[in-house]
Amino acid sequence: MSSETECPELSKRFVRGFLDVVVLSMLTKESLWGYRMMTMLKERYNLKVGPPVIYPLLDKMENEELVASHEAKHANRVRKMYEITEKGRKKLSCMKKISDEILG
């Protein structure tokens, strides 16, 4: 059973509060484009995140060198794809250590 089905409101609250960490975590599995991230957040956490939230976040994360972007053709369209950087992986690792410390 997933956290979304067991405690949906807490799951949404966590995702909203740590959206950057959730995005980094999603990018550890594959490169994604902004719209796909929005649909995944809706599918997984029932959280609607629109372009005014996701794209400024991705720009900020790219400026901080947590993610890198490149253009790639996907399904006959050119998309701006994002991938996690080594600095992003380190931030994710730090977050895991902190949450493990807090939650025991």
Buried (B, 14 or more C-beta within 10 A) or exposed (E): EEBBEEEBEEBBEBBBEBBBBBBBBBBEEEBBBBEBBBEBBEEBBEBEBEEEBBBEBBEEBBEEEBBBBEEEEEEEEEBBBBBBBEBBBEBBEEBEEEEEEEEE
